Amino acid sequence: MSEFWKRTLSGAVFVGCIVGSILWSEWAFACLLLLICLLAVDEFHRLVKSHTTLRVCAALATFVLWGTFVGIAYNPLGGEFYRAFGISGIMIYLPIVVIGLLDEVWNLSGKPMQNWGNMLISQLMIALPLCSMCLLMSLSKWLLLALFILIWVNDTGAYCVGSLTAKRPNGNHKMAPHISPKKSWEGLFGGIAFAFLAAVILYACGWFDEISANGLGLVVAFGFAFIASVFGALGDLMESLFKRSIGVKDSGRFLPGHGGVLDRFDSILLAAPLITSYSWLCYFIVPLF
């Protein structure tokens, strides 16, 4: 099978799993999210060559963090039990992180502070942003689906506009050539424009109704698209910088033709927590106007 068809088929399966789990149920997405979180965190620790104990502790901490977010977001026991999920999650989470870090120090790896940083990065910049999508899902599955669609549309628009403007006699204007030589300012603004058009369509379909009121729906939709586009692009650059700093092209081989888990979710890492916060703020604030 050619590389093109491998990339196309694996990409279709990837999109199908994401969209299908969101539309199926919140628990289907939660289970898929747990798998993604564990794979992404472990992929990161493999790349930075973390000690086995630290990788195990990172996986356990990720599981507890996921469970805490799921408990708070979906509140499966009803009533006030969601607070117990949050408190117990923190009480379990912190010792796991500390044990993993202390093991690195006791084993005299020679780079205790580096390992400490890697543990915190894997939790604060990978597991936490991914788990935050549970809170967005609890607000509306259409908002979560909109996040993915707008990021995919933004990526497609940025690629198309960037490729076209690169053919000009003087080329296009590079954003950060030392990090990602192909990314351009024209591509960034083109991606934002595509995302705005997609946001108008999604707004017309009622996907933003949960956080829209008093005639501000289209403004809310544009804000949603802007955050997803800009911080999606920054997340992509962040992961490119990380890969360049350790000298690898792809973070892994999770999807044939697409690279690793981090390669597929790099745009989500910065966009997801901001979109979640933005959506909940709109949910509470917009009706006041």
Secondary structure, 3 states (H helix, E strand, C coil): CCHHHHHHHHHHHHHHHHHHHHHHCHHHHHHHHHHHHHHHHHHHHHHCCCCHHHHHHHHHHHHHHHHHHHHHHHCCCCCCHHHHHHHHHHHHHHHHHHHHHHHHHHCCCCCHHHHHHHHHHHHHHHHHHHHCHHHHHHHCHHHHHHHHHHHHHHHHHHHHHHHHHCCCCCCCCEEECCCEEEEEHHHHHHHHHHHHHHHHHHHHCCCCHHHCCCCCHHHHHHHHHHHHHHHHHHHHHHHHHHHHHHCCCCCCCCECCCECHHHHHHHHHHHHHHHHHHHHHHHHHHHHC
